[in-house]
């Protein structure tokens, strides 16, 4: 076993050294691969990678910038803080093809129209980045990810001017709209993203900024030109086309709008019952203040205690009020104090303000949260009315 490991290690070392010293032949090709979305949230936005193919050297490798470093100390904490390094990966194309076709994900390929010197520079950049001391980079979902790296490395490989021309049917979108295009509006992935990310992603993205998504890397590369005369892409083809699958009714049954709709109706029913019986369901109020307070604390931490640029200026704090945690004790009193009544009126005003933020486009909120906001609004009004008569 030790002998086999030693032979394998030696072979890999020789292969790595060969790749680092390799001079690409005139028959070499460098292409950009675009992997279509997968089924999970992690795969919903697709993936980009470079394919280096040189039959003369026996090379057919794929380099991507989207590998997790699970061995990093405090992996989950760094991920939450926005301080996690991602890694460049290198695999045989045959393995990449088998993996993504097995998961039924489309593979598009754009062969770049580069000179031999440009190909060599791009290949050298990839090999340099693949060295152990260079493999990691500080990941940013919008500005430094597996897609933007493809654009940036391509620009570094050529001294010619690359002009990314927009397709004829292109319509600029906000960052949030671009996310919704991939995860949908009424999904738990979209729900979590819309709560966690702030108003900073509700401004229109520039053409360059659209390329944080693999789809737009593929679209803009295909229409790009070099020095305004030659096309950046020599040929394009679909290596594998995803087979269509039928959608399940379960996707709607377990969707945020339905689950939170049922929850909202439950809150409204209990509020109506309390109104008719002139009583108050204390556990319901405690639960609502607890949940909204805890969510608010998490949002504050994402805003001020992390390096995530997209979690700033999050107006979900208008309904998820962190102060709710501090006033929980007041809910157990049979008669609410006057200052607490004013606090509840303040919460009602915040919900109204949130609505204005949504209508005016300052921030788009999760569609699934509408039933909960309505239920909170009615419940807060009931608390004010109920406390007035007691």
Secondary structure, DSSP 8 states (H G I E B T S, - for coil): -HHHHHHHHHHHHHHHHHHHH----TT-EEEEEEE---SSGGGTT-EEEEEEEETTTTEEEEEEEEEE-TTSTTHHHHHHHT--EEEEEEEEHHHHHHHHHHTT--EEEEEE---HHHHHHHHHHHHHHHSTTTSEEE-BTTTBSTTHHHHHHHHHH-SS-EE----TT----BHHHHHHHHH-SSSHHHHHHHHHS-GGGGSB--HHHHTTSHHHHHHHHHH-EETTTEESEEEEEEEE--------THHHHTSHHHHHHHHHHHHHHHHHHHHHHT---HHHHHHHHHHHHHHHHHHHHHHHSS--GGGSS-GGGGTS-GGGGTTGGGGGSSS--HHHHHHHHHHHHHHHHHHHHHHHTS----GGGHHHHHHHHHHHHHHHHHHHT-
